[in-house]
């Protein structure tokens, strides 16, 4: 019987993966361990083995497609075998005896990731994560119809896609909409609302329902735009679809904005000793392991020592609670060709400056070479994003949810500073932008953290010997 290869699950929280490229074509012969395609999430890239020996009968998706986990992607069998007979009928489930284990063959750091098997999929069902999100955001899953999960299952990305098209709602309107959905009443939203910035308010819900009801008997008409071919006044442009990894990252950034009350504080730290130490380290002998230490490494070290003094910053926001961590797992934002990635320096508060420097460089290289392990991209408790080398003086970093804060590191600029009463001196200062989730962290405690950090950077030589 033909073997159906399904999209493997890359961790408990991943509901879909993007096919990077196919390494085989229909008609090719493969062995059980032959890599047939690469798949990507917003965190990493993997190669998927065939899982069975035979001939590739049918490739079910194209490169760039975002495919739900556990969905059939390829059929392997014998020449002349009907591949359609191997696929499950609508509403049924796939046999799980040979579900593929993804082999992360893109780098020596990667390990095999055991597949996570879910229960049977029911046509029209809603995943638990999607159901929680729908209830929280007052979305009726019935409005979505067929989901993108196996068997038409509605998953979290379907709810997020629906929310991206829906105008924002006031809290009162969201509560009213939630009640109407619970009671089975019409919950229709058409167009923008009459609130500030087009926000939907309670009065708009009645207006939308009335407008839709009165127009049901009217014949729809389509207005065609006049031809503009050859009109020199029309600008030429190129539309680039937001898809693949870029769309996954975009959805994550949008979720951060909608799920947090982002509030940014800007400050600066004297950087004279920071620059002095960097110059001294650079001039040392290679065997000391200090010559490659950068200013960013020194900042990572300072943050790792300051966070335990302000544990409320080293935390995750969960459903109805805040989880504060004792250990510091630093996320570092890394720009790659695939997009932004955030590898994690685990237990950074226990590492020396040299160890932090080495680990940061290893992780950044693994990200850029697409060989990072999924384990190295999960579990950060606080994230740092450094744009200082681009000359940025301040910015608003986006919180890496479920974390409650993120630090933006800016450029070093001269600043007039009072060194003693009525005496001023121009000194180099490092810009810092701290974004917090104001639903969890208040401004005053966040400012205290920033004040301590500025002091640690100013006196970095003293913190190194603590």
C-alpha positions in Angstrom: 0.0 0.0 0.0 1.2 3.5 -0.8 2.8 5.5 2.1 1.4 9.0 2.8 4.0 11.4 4.2 2.4 14.0 6.5 3.7 17.4 7.7 5.6 16.6 10.9 4.8 18.6 14.1 7.8 20.7 15.1 6.9 21.2 18.8 3.7 21.5 20.8 2.9 25.1 19.8 3.5 24.8 16.1 0.3 24.3 14.1 1.7 24.7 10.5 5.0 24.7 8.6 6.1 26.3 5.3 7.6 24.1 2.6 10.9 25.6 1.7 11.8 23.5 -1.3 11.2 20.1 -2.7 14.3 17.9 -3.2 12.5 15.3 -5.2 10.1 15.4 -8.1 7.2 13.1 -9.0 8.6 9.8 -10.4 11.8 9.8 -8.4 12.9 6.8 -6.4 13.5 7.3 -2.7 14.7 5.4 0.3 13.3 5.6 3.8 15.9 8.2 4.9 16.0 10.2 1.7 15.3 14.0 2.4 12.3 14.9 0.2 11.8 18.6 1.3 12.8 21.3 3.7 10.2 22.9 6.0 10.3 26.1 8.0 8.6 27.7 10.9 9.2 31.2 12.3 12.0 29.6 14.4 14.0 27.1 12.3 14.3 25.0 9.1 14.4 21.2 8.9 14.6 18.5 6.3 11.9 15.8 6.2 12.8 12.2 5.2 10.6 10.1 3.0 9.7 7.6 5.7 9.4 4.8 3.2 11.1 3.4 0.1 9.4 3.6 -3.3 8.6 6.0 -6.0 7.2 9.5 -5.5 3.7 9.2 -6.9 2.3 12.7 -6.0 3.5 15.9 -4.4 0.5 17.6 -2.8 1.8 21.1 -2.1 4.1 23.6 -3.7 7.2 25.4 -2.3 6.2 28.3 -0.2 2.8 26.8 0.9 1.9 27.1 4.6 0.7 23.6 5.5 -1.0 22.5 8.7 0.9 19.9 10.7 -0.2 16.3 10.2 -1.6 17.2 6.7 -0.6 14.9 3.8 2.1 16.4 1.7 3.4 13.6 -0.5 2.5 10.0 -1.5 5.1 7.3 -2.0 4.3 3.9 -3.6 5.0 1.6 -6.5 4.9 2.6 -10.2 1.4 2.5 -11.5 -0.2 2.6 -8.1 -3.2 5.0 -7.6 -2.0 7.6 -5.2 -5.5 8.9 -4.6 -6.5 5.6 -3.0 -3.9 6.1 -0.3 -5.3 9.5 0.9 -7.9 9.5 3.7 -11.5 10.2 2.8 -13.0 13.4 4.0 -13.5 13.4 7.8 -11.4 10.3 8.3 -7.9 10.2 9.7 -4.5 9.1 8.4 -2.7 5.9 9.6 0.0 7.0 12.1 2.2 3.9 11.9 4.9 5.6 9.9 4.6 9.3 10.7 7.9 10.9 9.8 10.4 12.1 12.4 12.0 15.3 11.1 15.7 15.1 10.8 17.3 18.5 11.3 20.2 17.8 8.9 21.1 21.4 8.2 23.8 21.6 10.9 25.8 19.6 13.5 23.9 21.2 16.4 20.5 19.8 15.5 19.0 16.8 17.0 16.1 14.5 16.0 12.7 15.9 17.2 10.2 13.2 18.1 6.9 13.7 16.4 3.9 14.8 18.5 0.8 12.9 17.5 -2.6 14.4 18.0 -6.0 12.7 18.3 -8.4 12.2 15.4 -9.4 15.3 13.4 -13.1 16.0 12.9 -14.3 18.0 10.0 -15.4 21.5 11.2 -13.8 21.1 14.6 -11.9 23.8 16.4 -8.5 23.3 18.0 -8.2 24.1 21.7 -5.8 27.0 21.1 -8.1 28.4 18.4 -11.2 28.0 20.6 -9.5 29.9 23.5 -8.5 32.7 21.1 -11.9 32.9 19.5 -13.6 33.2 22.9 -11.2 35.8 24.1 -11.6 37.9 20.9 -15.3 37.4 20.5 -15.1 35.5 17.2 -17.7 33.0 16.1 -15.7 30.1 14.5 -18.8 29.4 12.3 -18.0 32.7 10.4 -14.7 31.2 9.3 -16.2 28.1 7.8 -13.6 25.6 6.6 -10.3 25.8 8.6 -6.8 25.2 7.3 -6.2 22.3 9.7 -6.5 18.6 8.9 -10.0 17.7 7.8 -11.1 21.4 7.8 -10.2 21.8 11.4 -10.0 25.5 12.5 -6.7 26.3 14.0 -5.2 29.4 15.7 -3.8 30.8 12.5 -7.3 30.8 11.0 -8.6 32.9 13.9 -5.6 35.3 13.6 -6.2 35.7 9.9 -9.9 36.6 10.6 -8.9 39.1 13.3 -6.4 40.8 10.9 -9.3 41.7 8.6 -11.7 42.8 11.3 -11.6 46.4 12.6 -10.7 46.9 16.3 -13.4 46.7 18.9 -13.9 48.7 22.1 -13.9 46.5 25.2 -17.7 47.0 25.7 -18.4 46.1 22.0 -16.2 43.0 22.4 -18.1 41.9 25.5 -21.5 42.6 23.8 -20.3 40.6 20.7 -19.2 37.8 22.9 -22.6 37.7 24.6 -24.4 37.6 21.2 -22.3 34.8 20.0 -23.0 32.8 23.2 -26.8 33.4 22.7 -26.7 32.5 19.0 -27.8 36.0 18.0 -26.5 37.8 14.8 -23.0 39.1 15.4 -22.2 40.9 12.1 -19.5 43.5 11.5 -19.5 45.3 8.2 -17.0 48.2 7.6 -15.4 50.4 10.2 -17.0 51.7 13.4 -17.9 55.2 14.6 -15.4 55.1 17.5 -12.0 56.8 17.5 -9.8 55.5 14.6 -12.7 53.5 13.2 -13.1 51.4 16.4 -16.3 49.4 16.6 -18.5 50.5 19.5 -21.7 48.9 20.9 -24.0 51.1 18.8 -22.3 50.0 15.6 -23.2 46.3 16.2 -26.9 47.2 16.0 -26.3 49.4 13.0 -24.4 46.6 11.1 -27.1 44.1 11.8 -29.9 46.4 10.6 -27.9 47.4 7.4 -27.3 43.7 6.5 -30.9 42.8 7.1 -32.3 45.6 4.9 -30.0 44.8 2.1 -30.7 41.1 1.8 -33.5 41.6 -0.7 -31.5 44.0 -2.9 -29.8 42.8 -6.1 -26.1 43.1 -5.9 -24.4 45.0 -8.6 -20.8 45.2 -9.7 -19.2 48.5 -10.8 -16.5 48.0 -13.3 -13.6 50.4 -13.3 -12.9 52.1 -16.7 -10.0 50.9 -18.6 -6.8 52.8 -17.8 -4.5 50.9 -20.2 -1.9 53.2 -21.6 -2.6 56.1 -19.2 0.9 57.7 -18.5 -0.5 59.3 -15.3 -0.8 55.9 -13.6 2.3 55.0 -11.5 3.9 51.7 -12.1 4.4 49.5 -9.1 5.0 45.9 -7.9 2.9 44.0 -5.4 4.8 41.5 -3.3 2.6 39.1 -1.4 3.2 38.8 2.3 3.6 35.1 2.7 5.8 32.3 4.0 8.1 33.1 6.9 7.6 36.9 6.4 3.9 36.4 7.1 4.5 34.2 10.1 6.7 36.9 11.6 4.2 39.6 10.7 1.4 37.7 12.5 3.6 37.3 15.5 4.4 41.0 15.7 0.8 41.9 15.3 -0.2 39.5 18.0 2.3 41.2 20.3 0.8 44.6 19.7 -2.8 43.4 20.2 -2.1 41.3 23.3 0.1 43.8 25.2 -0.1 47.4 26.4 3.3 48.3 25.0 5.0 51.3 26.8 8.5 52.4 25.9 11.0 54.2 28.2 14.1 55.8 26.7 17.3 56.5 28.6 21.1 56.5 28.1 24.1 55.2 29.9 27.6 56.6 30.1 29.7 54.5 27.7 33.2 55.7 28.3 34.3 52.6 30.3 32.4 50.4 27.9 34.5 51.7 25.0 37.7 51.7 27.0 37.2 48.0 28.0 36.4 47.1 24.4 39.6 48.7 23.2 41.7 47.0 25.9 40.2 43.6 25.1 40.8 44.0 21.4 44.5 44.6 22.0 45.0 41.4 24.2 46.6 38.2 23.1 44.2 35.7 21.4 44.9 33.0 23.9 43.1 35.1 26.6 39.8 34.8 24.7 39.1 38.5 25.1 40.0 40.0 21.7 36.7 39.2 20.1 34.5 40.6 22.9 32.2 43.3 21.6 30.3 46.1 23.2 27.1 44.1 22.7 28.7 41.2 24.7 29.4 43.6 27.5 25.7 44.8 27.4 24.5 41.2 27.5 26.7 40.6 30.5 25.4 43.7 32.3 21.7 42.7 31.6 22.3 39.2 32.9 23.6 40.5 36.2 20.9 43.2 36.6 17.8 41.1 35.8 18.1 39.0 39.0 17.9 42.3 41.0 14.6 43.1 39.3 12.9 39.7 38.8 9.6 41.2 37.7 11.3 42.0 34.4 12.4 38.4 33.9 9.0 37.0 33.5 6.2 35.6 31.2 2.6 36.8 31.0 0.3 33.8 31.1 -3.4 33.3 31.2 -4.4 35.1 34.4 -1.0 35.0 36.0 2.6 36.1 35.7 5.4 33.6 35.9 8.7 35.0 37.3 11.9 33.1 36.5 14.9 32.8 38.8 17.2 31.9 35.9 18.0 34.4 33.2 17.6 33.0 29.6 18.6 35.9 27.3 17.0 36.1 23.9 19.1 37.9 21.3 17.5 39.3 18.2 19.4 38.1 15.1 18.6 39.4 11.5 18.8 36.7 8.9 17.9 36.3 5.2 14.8 34.4 6.4 13.8 37.1 8.8 14.2 37.9 12.5 15.2 35.0 14.8 15.7 35.0 18.6 18.1 32.4 19.8 18.5 31.9 23.6 21.6 32.1 25.8 20.5 29.9 28.7 21.5 30.6 32.3 23.3 33.7 31.2 23.5 34.9 34.8 25.9 32.0 35.5 28.1 32.5 32.5 31.3 34.6 32.4 31.8 37.4 29.9 33.8 35.2 27.6 31.2 32.4 27.7 28.4 34.8 26.9 30.4 36.3 24.0 31.2 32.9 22.6 27.7 31.6 22.9 26.1 34.7 21.4 28.4 34.4 18.3 27.7 30.6 18.0 23.9 31.1 18.1 24.0 34.0 15.6 26.0 32.0 13.1 23.7 29.0 13.5 20.7 31.3 12.8 22.3 32.8 9.7 23.3 29.3 8.3 19.7 28.0 8.9 21.1 25.2 11.2 19.8 26.4 14.5 18.2 23.8 16.7 14.5 24.4 17.8 15.6 24.0 21.4 17.9 27.0 21.0 15.0 29.2 19.9 12.6 28.6 22.8 12.3 29.6 26.4 13.8 33.1 26.5 12.8 35.1 29.6 14.0 38.5 28.4 15.1 39.7 24.9 17.7 42.2 23.7 17.5 43.8 20.2 20.6 45.8 19.2 20.4 48.4 16.3 23.3 50.5 17.6 25.6 49.7 14.7 23.0 51.2 12.3 23.1 54.6 14.0 19.6 54.4 15.5 19.3 56.7 18.5 16.0 55.4 19.9 13.3 53.0 18.8 10.3 51.0 20.1 11.3 47.3 20.2 8.3 44.9 19.9 7.9 42.6 22.9 8.7 38.9 22.3 5.6 37.5 23.8 5.0 35.9 26.3 7.8 37.9 27.8 6.9 41.2 29.6 9.7 43.4 28.4 12.4 43.8 25.7 15.5 46.0 25.7 16.5 48.0 22.6 20.1 48.9 22.3 20.9 52.1 20.3 24.0 53.9 19.1 26.6 55.7 21.2 26.4 59.5 20.9 28.1 62.4 22.7 26.0 64.0 25.4 26.7 67.0 27.6 26.9 65.7 31.1 27.2 67.4 34.5 30.3 65.9 36.1 30.2 68.2 39.2 28.1 71.2 40.2 28.2 73.8 37.4 30.8 71.7 35.6 29.9 70.0 32.3 31.7 67.6 30.0 30.8 65.9 26.8 30.8 62.2 27.3 29.7 59.2 25.1 26.3 57.8 26.0 24.7 54.5 24.9 21.0 54.9 24.0 18.6 52.4 25.6 14.9 51.8 24.7 12.9 49.6 27.1 9.5 48.4 26.0 7.3 46.9 28.8 3.9 45.3 28.9 2.1 47.9 31.0 -0.6 45.3 32.0 2.1 43.5 34.0 4.9 46.0 34.7 4.3 49.6 35.8 6.4 52.5 34.6 8.2 53.2 38.0 9.6 49.7 38.5 10.6 49.5 34.8 12.4 52.9 35.3 14.2 51.5 38.3 15.4 48.5 36.3 16.6 50.9 33.6 18.4 53.1 36.1 20.2 50.1 37.6 21.2 48.9 34.1 22.5 52.4 33.2 24.7 52.3 36.3 26.0 48.8 35.5 27.0 49.9 32.0 28.6 53.1 33.4 30.6 51.1 35.9 31.0 47.9 33.8 34.5 47.3 35.0 33.3 47.0 38.6 30.5 44.6 37.7 33.0 42.3 36.0 34.8 41.6 39.2 31.6 41.1 41.3 
